[in-house]
Amino acid sequence: MKRKYLLDLACMTLLLLQLVGAEAVAQAMESVEPFKVGTFAIDDEPTVGLVMRDDQLVVDLAAANRAMELQTQYVPMQMPSDMLGLIEQYEYGLKFRIYEVVNWLVSEGLLENGNLPGWGHPVSSVDIMAPIQYPSKIMNAAVNFYTHACEGCNDDELQARIQERRANRGVPYLFLKPTRGAVIGDGDDIIMPFGRDQIEWEVEMAIVFGRTGKYIAAGNAYDHVFGYMVAMDISDRGGRPPGGFSGGTDWFVGKGHDTFAPQGPWIVPKEFYGDPMERLHQTLVIDGVTVQEARAGDMIHNIPELIEYASSLITVFPGDVLQSGTSGGTGAGRVQRATGSGFLVDGETISASIDGIGTLTHTVRAEQSVPADLSGAQLPPVRTYRNP
């Protein structure tokens, strides 16, 4: 009797497999098209979306998944409500479900002109938010490009400094940057705080972690990476006024202001980007003038080394961000632009790009005043203690 029951069960299972097809029993292991992931304001709601078709189209991931589930061969699966959830679950099965969604969209022709469903949107019609709302920490590599180690040097001085650093690289130098308040998305204004008029730019690649790790060996570093995005490390070079405690450079003043951590415009999962140490090409343009351009070969410490070093200090978690540093061409080098200024000026447009990822574009705005009831303990304007 038991044998007959098992035989009947096996026959029924085989029949079901024939009826619903292979899709019901195995998730897609590959995506027929590459995609990026981001956070977008759609109908005034933060929405996780897929960026497709040469960055021209945003697909509401949860809505597309629900539509796909109307077909019986797809087992229901809840989509994460935010980017942190997506990153946390990506390597634990979610990746293959997203591949299924992409493959279904393509096979049904739903990404073609005229067939776009209500949950598909042209990128130009949505507000692009910072992809991660918000990382638990942003770790930044300081002076990690040879050309940035000698801003304003002539060619001979630069070559001498490069040889010196290559002979004695030491270990990386990292600092932490605030997240909520500092992190902004594409199109948001960069605000120069009142009287802080020595503000400069730094384009950087941002590495987004996808797995928790401590003491991650450089040889295994990419196993812990989710993907990559464009970032800027906006910096206040005005320093702190004299008097009181002075322990050297004030990194909180230099790096911690609101809007000083632009990130985005979206994240490229690592499988669609490749090795950043072979591919990285980053540029920064201010009002049409290219002021920074660099490739990974200019790095002092490569990305796996940065990951090993960072994780030797502190555990990294999914959604944490590590920025790999910037090259020469910052305001410290007094790069000449249309304004003739070495630092950012109110009204300028600043765009940071990384090939294969995208471009962040922001307008610079100077804060015009502070509240009248402050006691005087606030950070003062640079002009009150430093000559122009």
C-alpha positions as a printed NumPy array, in Angstrom:
array([[  0.   ,   0.   ,   0.   ],
       [  2.778,   2.409,   0.947],
       [  4.646,   1.622,  -2.273],
       [  1.519,   2.316,  -4.362],
       [  1.025,   5.659,  -2.532],
       [  4.59 ,   6.722,  -3.26 ],
       [  4.234,   5.705,  -6.896],
       [  1.007,   7.694,  -7.264],
       [  2.652,  10.709,  -5.598],
       [  5.592,  10.53 ,  -7.973],
       [  3.268,  10.359, -10.988],
       [  1.284,  13.353,  -9.764],
       [  4.482,  15.349,  -9.207],
       [  5.719,  14.526, -12.71 ],
       [  2.373,  15.572, -14.183],
       [  2.47 ,  18.889, -12.326],
       [  5.986,  19.565, -13.572],
       [  4.863,  18.956, -17.132],
       [  1.895,  21.283, -16.709],
       [  3.623,  24.276, -15.127],
       [  7.032,  24.005, -16.779],
       [ 10.515,  24.154, -15.417],
       [ 10.185,  27.784, -14.291],
       [  8.231,  26.744, -11.222],
       [ 10.976,  24.581,  -9.787],
       [ 14.163,  26.488, -10.527],
       [ 14.912,  30.172, -10.365],
       [ 16.766,  31.819, -13.22 ],
       [ 20.522,  31.55 , -12.714],
       [ 21.336,  34.333, -15.172],
       [ 19.783,  37.603, -16.275],
       [ 19.263,  38.071, -19.995],
       [ 19.975,  41.803, -19.574],
       [ 22.15 ,  43.722, -17.128],
       [ 20.413,  46.007, -14.673],
       [ 21.163,  48.499, -11.946],
       [ 19.172,  49.114,  -8.775],
       [ 18.159,  52.385,  -7.204],
       [ 15.665,  54.239,  -5.042],
       [ 13.194,  56.569,  -6.73 ],
       [ 10.346,  58.81 ,  -5.64 ],
       [  7.344,  57.446,  -7.542],
       [  3.944,  58.899,  -6.642],
       [  5.657,  60.507,  -3.641],
       [  6.783,  57.133,  -2.299],
       [ 10.386,  55.877,  -2.051],
       [ 10.44 ,  52.919,  -4.426],
       [ 13.092,  50.319,  -5.188],
       [ 13.506,  50.115,  -8.93 ],
       [ 15.476,  48.346, -11.629],
       [ 17.354,  50.625, -14.02 ],
       [ 17.37 ,  49.143, -17.516],
       [ 17.818,  49.838, -21.199],
       [ 20.941,  52.022, -21.064],
       [ 19.734,  53.842, -17.951],
       [ 16.626,  55.126, -19.724],
       [ 13.975,  53.091, -17.915],
       [ 13.017,  52.476, -14.279],
       [ 10.884,  49.456, -13.369],
       [  9.118,  49.346, -10.007],
       [ 10.51 ,  46.023,  -8.779],
       [  7.726,  45.105,  -6.353],
       [  4.969,  45.958,  -8.852],
       [  6.64 ,  44.03 , -11.657],
       [  7.074,  41.044,  -9.37 ],
       [  3.37 ,  41.121,  -8.429],
       [  2.387,  41.22 , -12.088],
       [  4.647,  38.28 , -12.856],
       [  3.136,  36.282,  -9.979],
       [ -0.268,  36.395, -11.686],
       [  1.099,  33.608, -13.844],
       [  0.784,  30.345, -11.96 ],
       [  4.29 ,  29.066, -12.685],
       [  5.833,  31.742, -10.462],
       [  5.823,  31.073,  -6.734],
       [  4.862,  34.178,  -4.693],
       [  7.854,  35.931,  -3.153],
       [  7.856,  39.17 ,  -1.174],
       [ 10.087,  41.949,  -2.463],
       [ 12.032,  44.087,   0.051],
       [ 10.595,  47.51 ,   0.825],
       [ 13.918,  49.355,   0.679],
       [ 17.421,  49.097,  -0.726],
       [ 18.971,  47.872,   2.509],
       [ 16.575,  44.929,   2.455],
       [ 17.434,  44.176,  -1.161],
       [ 21.165,  44.231,  -0.44 ],
       [ 20.798,  42.033,   2.646],
       [ 18.774,  39.393,   0.775],
       [ 20.472,  39.569,  -2.616],
       [ 22.989,  36.76 ,  -2.131],
       [ 20.467,  34.644,  -0.24 ],
       [ 18.167,  33.903,  -3.17 ],
       [ 16.721,  37.318,  -4.03 ],
       [ 19.228,  37.815,  -6.846],
       [ 17.779,  34.914,  -8.8  ],
       [ 14.213,  36.12 ,  -8.3  ],
       [ 15.2  ,  39.515,  -9.716],
       [ 16.775,  37.688, -12.655],
       [ 13.395,  35.976, -13.151],
       [ 11.629,  39.333, -13.188],
       [ 14.066,  40.751, -15.734],
       [ 13.833,  37.677, -17.949],
       [ 10.025,  37.783, -17.805],
       [  9.946,  41.483, -18.689],
       [ 12.146,  40.849, -21.707],
       [ 10.369,  37.712, -22.887],
       [  6.966,  39.425, -22.69 ],
       [  8.21 ,  42.492, -24.54 ],
       [  7.161,  44.745, -21.676],
       [ 10.201,  47.   , -21.982],
       [  9.522,  47.957, -25.591],
       [  8.148,  51.319, -26.644],
       [  4.367,  51.283, -26.501],
       [  4.217,  48.218, -24.25 ],
       [  5.444,  49.848, -21.048],
       [  3.084,  48.997, -18.155],
       [  2.078,  51.522, -15.49 ],
       [  4.913,  50.36 , -13.255],
       [  7.524,  51.235, -15.846],
       [  8.773,  54.821, -15.969],
       [ 11.224,  56.835, -18.07 ],
       [ 14.134,  57.842, -15.84 ],
       [ 13.448,  61.474, -16.717],
       [  9.98 ,  61.253, -15.141],
       [ 11.015,  60.158, -11.625],
       [ 13.008,  61.744,  -8.82 ],
       [ 16.293,  59.934,  -8.24 ],
       [ 16.996,  59.489,  -4.532],
       [ 20.207,  58.33 ,  -2.872],
       [ 20.134,  54.549,  -3.398],
       [ 20.673,  53.597,   0.268],
       [ 18.531,  55.354,   2.884],
       [ 20.954,  55.203,   4.801],
       [ 24.221,  53.288,   5.19 ],
       [ 25.169,  52.524,   8.785],
       [ 28.613,  53.916,   7.973],
       [ 30.58 ,  55.511,   5.173],
       [ 34.299,  54.745,   5.278],
       [ 36.499,  56.988,   3.143],
       [ 40.056,  56.485,   1.958],
       [ 42.115,  59.664,   2.331],
       [ 44.92 ,  60.522,  -0.13 ],
       [ 44.664,  57.194,  -1.937],
       [ 45.657,  58.389,  -5.425],
       [ 49.231,  59.348,  -6.215],
       [ 48.179,  62.505,  -8.059],
       [ 46.134,  63.673,  -5.062],
       [ 49.185,  63.314,  -2.814],
       [ 50.85 ,  66.24 ,  -4.563],
       [ 48.153,  68.752,  -5.524],
       [ 49.544,  71.83 ,  -7.274],
       [ 52.977,  70.245,  -7.85 ],
       [ 54.918,  70.614, -11.065],
       [ 55.743,  67.481, -13.063],
       [ 59.108,  66.894, -11.401],
       [ 57.68 ,  67.316,  -7.9  ],
       [ 54.793,  64.988,  -8.733],
       [ 57.084,  62.236, -10.016],
       [ 59.315,  62.538,  -6.955],
       [ 56.293,  62.278,  -4.627],
       [ 54.951,  59.276,  -6.522],
       [ 58.268,  57.439,  -6.195],
       [ 58.39 ,  58.293,  -2.502],
       [ 54.885,  56.966,  -1.873],
       [ 55.452,  53.811,  -3.896],
       [ 58.505,  53.037,  -1.82 ],
       [ 56.631,  53.602,   1.433],
       [ 52.906,  53.033,   0.97 ],
       [ 52.255,  52.221,   4.62 ],
       [ 48.664,  51.247,   5.405],
       [ 45.541,  53.065,   4.172],
       [ 44.16 ,  56.091,   6.014],
       [ 40.396,  55.915,   6.539],
       [ 37.921,  58.307,   8.108],
       [ 34.194,  58.078,   8.762],
       [ 31.622,  60.386,   7.219],
       [ 28.057,  60.975,   8.489],
       [ 25.189,  59.295,   6.656],
       [ 21.704,  60.74 ,   7.206],
       [ 21.87 ,  64.45 ,   6.477],
       [ 25.142,  64.174,   4.585],
       [ 23.91 ,  61.648,   2.001],
       [ 22.   ,  63.179,  -0.912],
       [ 20.807,  61.844,  -4.247],
       [ 21.279,  62.968,  -7.819],
       [ 19.909,  66.456,  -8.453],
       [ 19.849,  67.57 ,  -4.821],
       [ 21.673,  70.804,  -4.025],
       [ 25.075,  70.791,  -2.335],
       [ 24.839,  73.414,   0.407],
       [ 27.911,  75.416,   1.396],
       [ 27.361,  76.358,   5.069],
       [ 27.193,  80.057,   5.891],
       [ 30.595,  81.696,   5.544],
       [ 32.341,  78.442,   4.67 ],
       [ 33.821,  79.487,   1.332],
       [ 36.681,  77.009,   0.941],
       [ 34.628,  74.042,  -0.213],
       [ 36.01 ,  71.573,  -2.748],
       [ 35.082,  68.406,  -4.584],
       [ 36.302,  64.815,  -4.789],
       [ 34.856,  62.191,  -7.134],
       [ 35.141,  58.66 ,  -5.761],
       [ 34.003,  55.114,  -6.434],
       [ 31.738,  53.824,  -3.661],
       [ 31.924,  50.116,  -2.869],
       [ 28.681,  48.783,  -1.368],
       [ 29.038,  45.764,   0.902],
       [ 26.655,  42.847,   0.466],
       [ 27.831,  40.502,   3.201],
       [ 28.868,  40.923,   6.819],
       [ 32.575,  40.496,   7.402],
       [ 35.453,  41.006,   9.813],
       [ 39.121,  40.484,   8.915],
       [ 38.283,  39.981,   5.253],
       [ 41.372,  38.875,   3.35 ],
       [ 42.142,  40.906,   0.236],
       [ 41.993,  37.717,  -1.809],
       [ 38.353,  37.202,  -0.781],
       [ 37.346,  40.868,  -0.714],
       [ 34.995,  40.848,  -3.697],
       [ 32.969,  38.016,  -2.129],
       [ 31.668,  40.629,   0.322],
       [ 30.83 ,  43.276,  -2.284],
       [ 27.281,  43.872,  -3.527],
       [ 28.05 ,  46.521,  -6.112],
       [ 29.345,  49.975,  -6.976],
       [ 28.04 ,  53.523,  -7.25 ],
       [ 29.336,  57.043,  -7.863],
       [ 30.093,  59.218,  -4.852],
       [ 31.509,  62.607,  -4.001],
       [ 33.412,  63.538,  -0.881],
       [ 32.647,  67.246,  -0.563],
       [ 35.208,  68.851,   1.748],
       [ 35.45 ,  72.049,   3.808],
       [ 39.075,  73.22 ,   3.754],
       [ 38.414,  76.262,   5.926],
       [ 39.629,  74.551,   9.102],
       [ 38.725,  75.619,  12.641],
       [ 39.319,  78.954,  14.384],
       [ 42.326,  79.339,  16.698],
       [ 42.081,  78.727,  20.43 ],
       [ 40.748,  75.86 ,  22.491],
       [ 41.758,  72.275,  21.86 ],
       [ 43.65 ,  71.714,  18.632],
       [ 44.657,  68.201,  17.716],
       [ 45.563,  68.9  ,  14.097],
       [ 43.162,  68.626,  11.168],
       [ 39.493,  68.763,  12.181],
       [ 37.955,  65.969,  10.127],
       [ 34.444,  66.645,  11.445],
       [ 34.578,  70.209,  10.122],
       [ 36.249,  69.068,   6.926],
       [ 33.891,  66.23 ,   6.056],
       [ 30.787,  66.28 ,   8.207],
       [ 28.454,  68.991,   6.894],
       [ 24.98 ,  68.284,   5.559],
       [ 24.855,  67.367,   1.822],
       [ 28.583,  66.544,   1.759],
       [ 28.101,  62.889,   0.734],
       [ 26.35 ,  62.673,  -2.654],
       [ 25.82 ,  59.033,  -3.7  ],
       [ 24.233,  57.26 ,  -6.632],
       [ 22.623,  57.748,  -9.004],
       [ 22.084,  53.999,  -8.577],
       [ 24.092,  50.85 ,  -7.775],
       [ 25.553,  48.447, -10.315],
       [ 25.591,  44.88 ,  -8.938],
       [ 29.137,  43.564,  -9.162],
       [ 28.298,  40.844, -11.685],
       [ 27.45 ,  43.539, -14.254],
       [ 30.516,  45.712, -13.677],
       [ 33.584,  43.504, -13.5  ],
       [ 36.855,  44.175, -11.7  ],
       [ 36.996,  47.871, -10.745],
       [ 40.787,  47.733, -10.607],
       [ 40.743,  47.051, -14.348],
       [ 37.742,  49.14 , -15.365],
       [ 37.521,  52.211, -13.112],
       [ 37.528,  55.547, -14.952],
       [ 36.207,  58.489, -12.928],
       [ 35.822,  62.142, -13.911],
       [ 34.462,  65.343, -12.413],
       [ 33.245,  68.367, -14.375],
       [ 32.37 ,  71.841, -13.061],
       [ 30.402,  74.101, -15.389],
       [ 31.722,  72.244, -18.41 ],
       [ 35.369,  72.172, -17.305],
       [ 36.871,  68.736, -16.559],
       [ 38.882,  69.15 , -13.37 ],
       [ 39.432,  65.514, -12.382],
       [ 40.07 ,  62.364, -14.378],
       [ 41.66 ,  59.162, -13.129],
       [ 41.846,  55.414, -13.518],
       [ 42.393,  52.712, -10.932],
       [ 46.095,  52.491, -11.794],
       [ 46.648,  55.767,  -9.936],
       [ 45.494,  54.21 ,  -6.639],
       [ 48.03 ,  53.813,  -3.853],
       [ 46.069,  51.027,  -2.129],
       [ 43.786,  48.926,  -4.316],
       [ 40.182,  48.156,  -3.446],
       [ 40.791,  44.655,  -1.985],
       [ 43.51 ,  46.132,   0.253],
       [ 41.121,  48.874,   1.402],
       [ 38.498,  46.262,   2.251],
       [ 40.995,  44.161,   4.203],
       [ 42.184,  47.199,   6.134],
       [ 38.699,  48.57 ,   6.859],
       [ 37.399,  45.199,   8.051],
       [ 40.405,  44.79 ,  10.341],
       [ 39.175,  47.845,  12.245],
       [ 35.418,  47.36 ,  12.212],
       [ 32.863,  44.793,  11.086],
       [ 31.246,  45.689,   7.777],
       [ 27.56 ,  45.01 ,   7.199],
       [ 25.323,  44.834,   4.122],
       [ 24.695,  48.351,   2.875],
       [ 27.847,  49.808,   4.39 ],
       [ 29.865,  51.936,   1.988],
       [ 33.61 ,  52.25 ,   1.429],
       [ 34.798,  55.083,  -0.816],
       [ 38.102,  54.44 ,  -2.537],
       [ 39.508,  57.979,  -2.639],
       [ 40.019,  60.665,  -5.247],
       [ 42.712,  61.778,  -7.651],
       [ 44.447,  65.068,  -8.303],
       [ 42.465,  68.021,  -9.597],
       [ 40.705,  69.129,  -6.42 ],
       [ 40.362,  72.714,  -5.245],
       [ 43.563,  72.345,  -3.24 ],
       [ 45.391,  72.334,  -6.565],
       [ 43.727,  75.63 ,  -7.543],
       [ 42.314,  74.205, -10.747],
       [ 41.308,  77.078, -12.997],
       [ 37.67 ,  77.11 , -14.047],
       [ 35.248,  79.586, -15.512],
       [ 35.037,  81.333, -12.138],
       [ 38.803,  81.432, -11.681],
       [ 38.312,  80.179,  -8.127],
       [ 40.132,  77.339,  -6.421],
       [ 36.984,  76.429,  -4.511],
       [ 33.3  ,  75.952,  -5.256],
       [ 31.179,  79.017,  -5.954],
       [ 27.453,  79.548,  -5.482],
       [ 25.518,  78.549,  -8.595],
       [ 28.084,  76.217, -10.13 ],
       [ 27.002,  72.843, -11.515],
       [ 29.141,  69.879, -10.55 ],
       [ 28.942,  66.468, -12.222],
       [ 30.794,  63.324, -11.148],
       [ 30.877,  60.294, -13.455],
       [ 32.201,  56.75 , -13.461],
       [ 32.137,  54.804, -16.719],
       [ 29.685,  51.927, -16.567],
       [ 27.847,  53.298, -13.535],
       [ 26.454,  56.766, -14.176],
       [ 26.645,  60.46 , -13.339],
       [ 25.749,  62.53 , -10.292],
       [ 24.851,  66.158, -11.037],
       [ 24.329,  68.838,  -8.388],
       [ 23.998,  72.59 ,  -8.129],
       [ 26.097,  74.345,  -5.479],
       [ 24.209,  76.763,  -3.233],
       [ 25.691,  79.001,  -0.547],
       [ 23.76 ,  79.294,   2.701],
       [ 22.94 ,  82.99 ,   3.091],
       [ 22.461,  83.329,   6.843],
       [ 22.152,  81.55 ,  10.175],
       [ 19.485,  82.017,  12.865],
       [ 19.806,  85.253,  14.809],
       [ 19.42 ,  83.588,  18.214],
       [ 22.634,  81.527,  18.103],
       [ 24.907,  82.143,  21.084],
       [ 28.169,  82.279,  19.124],
       [ 29.237,  78.694,  19.755],
       [ 28.595,  77.775,  16.125],
       [ 31.341,  77.197,  13.563],
       [ 32.222,  80.729,  12.365],
       [ 32.778,  81.95 ,   8.796],
       [ 36.278,  81.292,   7.488],
       [ 36.876,  85.015,   6.847],
       [ 36.707,  85.742,  10.587],
       [ 40.007,  83.979,  11.264],
       [ 41.733,  83.328,   7.946],
       [ 42.855,  85.704,   5.204],
       [ 41.552,  85.03 ,   1.674]])
